[in-house]
Amino acid sequence: MVKTKLGIERVELYKELIFGKNVGLITNYTGVTSSFEENYKVFSDYCNIRKIFSPEHGLHGVAEAGENVESYYDNVLKIDVVSLYGTHNSPTVLELKGIDILIFDIQDIGIRYYTYIYTMLESMRVAETVGIPFIVMDRPLPLGRQEPIGEVLTNEYFSFVGMLELPNSYGLTIGELANWIQKKQLTRLKLRVIPLENWDNNLNILENELPWVSPSPNLPSLDSVRLYTGLCLIEGTNVSEGRGTVYPFQQIGAPWIDCHQLMERLRGKISGDGIMIQPVWFIPNTSKYAGEVCQGVRFHITDREVNSLYLGYILLDALRSLYPKDFKCDLVSTNIGVEHKFIEYLAGIKIDKYTDFELLANKITKANTMFKEEVKKYFLY
């Protein structure tokens, strides 16, 4: 098999663009080569890294989801690390003083709620305002190119878990998405995407013989990414989505759930849909129900084309039907916004006690045909 090259590894395409420049690098621990060399070491051979800007979870990925991250001076790297997930979500004009060019190099997953793309969006906006070039080092979709799933988000539900008119899962690499953003919103931005080489869309990241680097603390495996599109909706409820366990976004639970009852209900709805269901007990060490015994279910994927958004809505329907007194989906996140419930920001639709989740599962899980056709022209591979 011909070796797949990451954007960062195609030095011949970008070294002249950055040679001798003062660079602001937007990255985290996922910004490595296929042999795990950190990007700032690679770039330092050609340019001066003046500042590092970090997204949610921080430079080293140790902060929890939604946790504010502080800026600091890194005594090992001898450089300022500026947080873009704390007091502000994009570099300020002052922070870009003396910076000639911005480079973005972070592994994304192609799912709308994942905040790294909004760190990129906000940084692109500032780069356009101050007139400096913006380079994106492209990285593969972990699961390969998949069909977009879900309805396109409207601006009524825009927040930092959804600031673009995208379906729940949109099927673009980070570089392709940057081109899409530039053409739709930021036409004055000097954007350059450094593409992958020899990447096969039909294969996942491991099948393309690239290492899997977990993009955030609670997506440790490809199966967790496969299930994230649907199970992320559980974040907006009072059910644990598995954070603080070894199977985040692969299992759910709460102290008031009867695991066998829930398993049987779900088996009747999703039998043969690429999922096997296991009854489980677990004790989260962080997040919801930390230190409490929870019962729930764990999902095992048998078909990697599984539609996890369908699963997410069927799961919400089962939880509300079985546990009407205990189940809540009206949580509000002050970090995200207070005009709507957290689950509404995630789903991009109004959700209340009358919402027919099973109907949604059958109606909303196929992406807008217009979006599918529109984005094809941005495919690089």
C-alpha positions as CSV (number, residue, x, y, z in Angstrom):
1,M,0.0,0.0,0.0
2,V,1.3,3.5,-0.9
3,K,2.0,5.5,2.2
4,T,-0.5,8.1,3.2
5,K,1.0,11.5,4.0
6,L,-0.5,14.0,6.3
7,G,-0.5,17.7,5.4
8,I,2.3,18.4,7.9
9,E,4.4,15.8,6.2
10,R,4.2,17.5,2.8
11,V,6.9,20.0,3.6
12,E,7.6,20.7,-0.1
13,L,4.2,22.3,-0.4
14,Y,4.5,24.8,2.4
15,K,8.1,25.4,3.4
16,E,8.4,28.4,1.1
17,L,5.1,29.8,2.4
18,I,6.4,29.9,6.0
19,F,10.2,30.3,5.5
20,G,11.5,32.9,7.9
21,K,8.0,34.0,9.0
22,N,6.8,34.7,12.5
23,V,4.1,32.1,13.0
24,G,1.1,31.6,15.3
25,L,0.4,27.9,15.6
26,I,-3.1,26.8,16.5
27,T,-2.7,23.2,17.6
28,N,-2.9,20.6,20.4
29,Y,-1.3,17.2,21.1
30,T,-2.9,15.7,17.9
31,G,-0.7,17.9,15.8
32,V,2.0,15.2,15.1
33,T,3.4,13.4,12.1
34,S,2.7,9.7,11.5
35,S,5.9,9.0,13.5
36,F,4.6,11.2,16.4
37,E,7.0,14.1,15.9
38,E,5.3,17.2,17.2
39,N,4.4,19.8,14.6
40,Y,6.2,22.8,16.2
41,K,9.5,20.9,15.9
42,V,8.8,20.3,12.2
43,F,7.8,23.9,11.5
44,S,10.7,25.3,13.6
45,D,13.1,24.2,10.9
46,Y,11.6,26.8,8.5
47,C,10.0,29.5,10.6
48,N,9.8,31.2,14.0
49,I,7.0,29.9,16.2
50,R,6.0,33.0,18.2
51,K,2.9,31.8,19.9
52,I,0.9,28.6,20.3
53,F,-2.9,28.8,20.5
54,S,-4.8,25.9,22.0
55,P,-8.4,24.7,21.7
56,E,-10.8,23.0,24.1
57,H,-9.0,20.5,26.4
58,G,-5.8,22.6,26.1
59,L,-2.5,21.9,24.4
60,H,-2.0,18.6,26.0
61,G,-5.6,17.4,26.1
62,V,-5.9,17.1,29.9
63,A,-8.8,19.5,30.5
64,E,-12.3,18.1,30.7
65,A,-15.0,19.0,28.2
66,G,-16.4,22.5,28.7
67,E,-13.6,23.3,31.2
68,N,-12.1,26.8,30.9
69,V,-8.4,26.5,30.0
70,E,-5.9,29.2,31.2
71,S,-3.2,30.7,29.0
72,Y,0.4,30.2,30.3
73,Y,4.0,30.4,29.5
74,D,5.4,27.0,28.7
75,N,8.8,26.7,30.3
76,V,9.8,23.6,28.3
77,L,8.9,25.0,24.9
78,K,9.9,28.6,26.0
79,I,6.8,30.0,24.4
80,D,3.4,31.6,25.3
81,V,0.5,29.1,25.0
82,V,-2.7,31.2,24.5
83,S,-6.0,29.4,25.3
84,L,-8.8,29.8,22.8
85,Y,-11.2,28.1,25.2
86,G,-11.4,30.3,28.2
87,T,-11.9,34.1,28.3
88,H,-12.0,34.2,24.4
89,N,-12.4,31.8,21.5
90,S,-10.2,33.4,18.9
91,P,-6.8,35.2,18.9
92,T,-7.1,38.9,19.6
93,V,-5.7,41.5,17.3
94,L,-3.1,42.3,20.1
95,E,-2.1,38.6,20.4
96,L,-1.5,38.6,16.7
97,K,0.9,41.6,16.8
98,G,4.1,40.5,15.1
99,I,2.6,37.4,13.7
100,D,3.0,37.0,9.9
101,I,0.9,33.9,9.4
102,L,-1.4,31.5,11.2
103,I,-1.1,27.7,10.9
104,F,-4.0,25.4,12.0
105,D,-3.1,21.8,12.6
106,I,-5.6,19.8,14.8
107,Q,-7.2,16.4,14.2
108,D,-11.0,16.7,13.7
109,I,-13.7,14.1,13.4
110,G,-16.3,15.6,11.0
111,I,-19.1,16.0,13.5
112,R,-20.9,19.3,14.0
113,Y,-20.8,19.5,17.9
114,Y,-17.0,19.0,18.0
115,T,-15.6,22.4,18.9
116,Y,-12.2,22.4,17.2
117,I,-13.9,23.5,13.9
118,Y,-15.2,26.6,15.6
119,T,-11.8,27.4,17.0
120,M,-10.7,27.3,13.4
121,L,-13.6,29.4,12.2
122,E,-13.1,32.1,14.7
123,S,-9.4,32.2,14.0
124,M,-10.0,32.4,10.3
125,R,-12.3,35.4,10.9
126,V,-9.6,37.3,12.8
127,A,-7.0,36.4,10.2
128,E,-9.2,37.9,7.5
129,T,-9.8,41.0,9.6
130,V,-6.1,41.7,10.2
131,G,-5.0,40.5,6.7
132,I,-2.7,37.7,7.5
133,P,-2.6,34.3,5.6
134,F,-4.1,31.2,7.2
135,I,-2.7,27.7,6.4
136,V,-4.6,24.5,7.3
137,M,-2.6,21.3,7.5
138,D,-5.2,18.7,6.4
139,R,-5.8,15.6,8.4
140,P,-8.1,12.6,7.6
141,L,-11.6,11.9,8.7
142,P,-10.9,9.1,11.3
143,L,-13.7,6.9,9.8
144,G,-13.1,7.8,6.2
145,R,-15.5,9.8,4.2
146,Q,-19.1,9.0,5.3
147,E,-22.4,10.2,4.0
148,P,-23.6,13.4,5.8
149,I,-26.3,12.6,8.3
150,G,-28.9,14.9,10.0
151,E,-30.6,18.2,9.3
152,V,-28.5,21.3,8.5
153,L,-28.2,23.6,11.6
154,T,-30.0,27.0,11.5
155,N,-28.6,30.1,13.1
156,E,-31.4,30.1,15.7
157,Y,-29.4,27.3,17.4
158,F,-25.9,28.7,16.8
159,S,-23.5,28.3,19.8
160,F,-19.9,27.0,20.3
161,V,-21.2,23.5,19.7
162,G,-22.7,24.6,16.4
163,M,-21.8,27.8,14.5
164,L,-22.0,26.6,10.9
165,E,-24.9,25.5,8.7
166,L,-23.8,21.8,8.8
167,P,-25.7,18.6,9.4
168,N,-24.8,16.6,12.5
169,S,-22.2,14.6,10.6
170,Y,-20.9,16.4,7.5
171,G,-18.3,14.3,5.8
172,L,-15.5,16.9,5.2
173,T,-11.9,16.9,6.3
174,I,-10.8,19.9,8.3
175,G,-9.1,21.3,5.2
176,E,-12.1,20.8,3.0
177,L,-14.3,22.4,5.6
178,A,-11.9,25.4,5.7
179,N,-12.2,25.8,1.9
180,W,-16.0,25.6,2.3
181,I,-16.0,28.3,5.0
182,Q,-13.7,30.6,3.0
183,K,-15.9,30.4,-0.1
184,K,-19.2,30.9,1.9
185,Q,-18.1,33.5,4.5
186,L,-14.5,34.7,4.3
187,T,-13.8,35.5,0.7
188,R,-11.0,38.0,1.5
189,L,-9.1,35.5,3.6
190,K,-5.8,34.3,2.2
191,L,-6.3,30.6,2.8
192,R,-4.1,27.7,1.8
193,V,-4.9,24.1,2.6
194,I,-2.0,21.6,2.5
195,P,-3.7,18.4,1.4
196,L,-3.2,14.8,2.3
197,E,-1.4,12.5,-0.2
198,N,-2.6,9.0,-1.1
199,W,-5.5,9.0,1.3
200,D,-8.2,6.5,0.5
201,N,-11.7,7.9,1.3
202,N,-13.1,4.4,1.7
203,L,-10.8,3.4,4.5
204,N,-10.5,4.6,8.1
205,I,-7.4,6.1,9.5
206,L,-5.9,2.8,10.7
207,E,-6.6,1.1,7.3
208,N,-4.8,4.0,5.7
209,E,-1.8,2.9,7.9
210,L,-1.9,6.1,10.0
211,P,-1.7,6.0,13.8
212,W,-4.9,6.8,15.8
213,V,-4.3,9.7,18.1
214,S,-7.4,10.2,20.3
215,P,-8.6,13.7,19.5
216,S,-10.0,14.4,22.9
217,P,-10.1,12.7,26.4
218,N,-13.5,11.1,25.8
219,L,-13.1,9.8,22.3
220,P,-10.5,7.1,22.9
221,S,-11.4,4.7,20.0
222,L,-12.8,4.7,16.5
223,D,-16.0,3.1,17.9
224,S,-16.5,6.0,20.3
225,V,-16.3,8.3,17.2
226,R,-18.8,6.2,15.3
227,L,-21.3,6.5,18.2
228,Y,-20.6,10.1,19.0
229,T,-23.0,11.6,16.4
230,G,-26.0,10.1,18.2
231,L,-24.8,9.6,21.8
232,C,-23.5,13.1,22.1
233,L,-27.2,14.1,22.4
234,I,-27.2,12.3,25.8
235,E,-25.0,15.2,27.1
236,G,-28.1,17.3,27.1
237,T,-29.9,15.0,29.5
238,N,-29.5,13.8,33.1
239,V,-28.1,10.4,31.9
240,S,-24.4,9.7,31.9
241,E,-22.9,9.5,28.5
242,G,-20.1,7.4,29.9
243,R,-17.7,10.2,30.8
244,G,-15.5,9.2,33.6
245,T,-15.5,5.6,32.5
246,V,-13.4,3.6,30.1
247,Y,-16.2,3.6,27.5
248,P,-17.3,7.2,27.0
249,F,-19.9,7.6,24.3
250,Q,-20.1,3.8,24.0
251,Q,-22.2,3.3,27.2
252,I,-24.9,5.3,29.0
253,G,-26.5,4.9,32.4
254,A,-28.0,6.4,35.5
255,P,-28.7,5.2,39.1
256,W,-32.5,5.0,38.3
257,I,-32.2,2.9,35.1
258,D,-33.0,-0.9,35.0
259,C,-30.3,-2.1,32.6
260,H,-32.2,-5.2,31.5
261,Q,-35.4,-3.4,31.0
262,L,-33.7,-0.7,28.8
263,M,-31.8,-3.4,26.9
264,E,-34.9,-5.2,26.0
265,R,-36.7,-2.0,24.9
266,L,-33.8,-1.0,22.6
267,R,-33.4,-4.5,21.2
268,G,-37.0,-4.3,20.0
269,K,-36.3,-1.1,18.1
270,I,-32.8,-1.4,16.6
271,S,-32.4,-5.2,16.1
272,G,-30.2,-5.8,13.0
273,D,-29.1,-2.1,12.7
274,G,-25.4,-2.8,13.2
275,I,-25.5,-2.6,17.0
276,M,-25.4,-5.2,19.8
277,I,-26.5,-4.1,23.2
278,Q,-25.0,-5.2,26.5
279,P,-26.5,-4.5,30.0
280,V,-23.8,-2.9,32.2
281,W,-23.1,-1.4,35.6
282,F,-20.5,1.3,36.1
283,I,-19.3,4.0,38.5
284,P,-18.1,7.2,36.8
285,N,-15.1,8.8,38.4
286,T,-16.0,12.3,36.9
287,S,-18.9,14.1,35.4
288,K,-22.6,13.0,36.0
289,Y,-23.1,10.6,38.9
290,A,-19.4,10.5,39.8
291,G,-19.0,7.9,42.5
292,E,-22.5,6.5,42.1
293,V,-23.4,3.0,40.8
294,C,-25.2,3.4,37.4
295,Q,-27.0,0.8,35.4
296,G,-27.3,1.2,31.7
297,V,-26.3,-0.3,28.3
298,R,-23.1,-0.5,26.3
299,F,-23.3,-0.5,22.5
300,H,-21.1,-2.8,20.4
301,I,-20.8,-2.0,16.7
302,T,-21.2,-4.9,14.3
303,D,-21.5,-2.8,11.1
304,R,-19.3,0.3,10.9
305,E,-21.8,2.0,8.6
306,V,-24.2,2.2,11.6
307,N,-26.4,5.3,11.8
308,S,-25.7,6.4,15.4
309,L,-28.0,9.5,15.1
310,Y,-30.9,7.1,14.6
311,L,-29.7,5.2,17.7
312,G,-29.5,8.5,19.6
313,Y,-33.1,9.4,19.0
314,I,-34.4,5.8,19.6
315,L,-32.4,5.9,22.9
316,L,-34.0,9.2,24.0
317,D,-37.4,7.8,23.2
318,A,-36.8,4.7,25.3
319,L,-35.4,6.6,28.3
320,R,-38.4,9.0,28.3
321,S,-40.9,6.2,27.9
322,L,-39.5,3.9,30.5
323,Y,-38.5,6.6,33.1
324,P,-40.9,9.5,32.7
325,K,-40.5,10.7,36.3
326,D,-36.7,10.5,36.4
327,F,-35.5,11.3,32.9
328,K,-34.8,14.9,32.1
329,C,-33.7,16.6,28.9
330,D,-34.1,20.2,29.9
331,L,-30.6,20.9,31.1
332,V,-29.1,24.3,30.4
333,S,-25.4,24.9,29.9
334,T,-24.3,28.5,30.8
335,N,-21.1,27.9,28.8
336,I,-23.0,27.2,25.6
337,G,-26.1,29.4,25.9
338,V,-29.3,30.0,28.0
339,E,-31.8,30.8,25.3
340,H,-32.3,27.1,24.6
341,K,-31.8,23.8,26.3
342,F,-28.4,22.2,25.9
343,I,-29.9,19.3,23.9
344,E,-31.5,21.8,21.5
345,Y,-28.2,23.4,20.8
346,L,-26.8,19.9,20.1
347,A,-29.8,18.6,18.0
348,G,-30.5,22.0,16.3
349,I,-34.3,21.6,16.9
350,K,-36.8,22.4,19.6
351,I,-37.3,19.6,22.0
352,D,-40.0,19.4,24.7
353,K,-42.2,16.8,26.4
354,Y,-44.2,16.5,23.2
355,T,-41.3,15.7,21.0
356,D,-41.7,12.4,19.1
357,F,-38.2,11.1,19.3
358,E,-39.0,7.9,17.3
359,L,-40.5,10.1,14.5
360,L,-37.3,12.2,14.5
361,A,-35.2,9.0,14.3
362,N,-37.0,8.1,11.1
363,K,-37.2,11.6,9.6
364,I,-34.2,13.6,10.5
365,T,-31.3,11.2,10.2
366,K,-30.7,11.6,6.4
367,A,-28.9,14.8,5.4
368,N,-30.4,17.5,3.3
369,T,-29.8,16.5,-0.3
370,M,-28.8,20.0,-1.2
371,F,-26.0,20.0,1.3
372,K,-24.7,16.7,-0.1
373,E,-24.6,18.1,-3.6
374,E,-23.1,21.5,-2.5
375,V,-20.1,20.1,-0.6
376,K,-19.0,17.7,-3.3
377,K,-17.2,20.5,-5.1
378,Y,-15.0,21.0,-2.0
379,F,-13.8,17.4,-1.9
380,L,-10.0,17.2,-2.2
381,Y,-9.9,13.4,-2.4
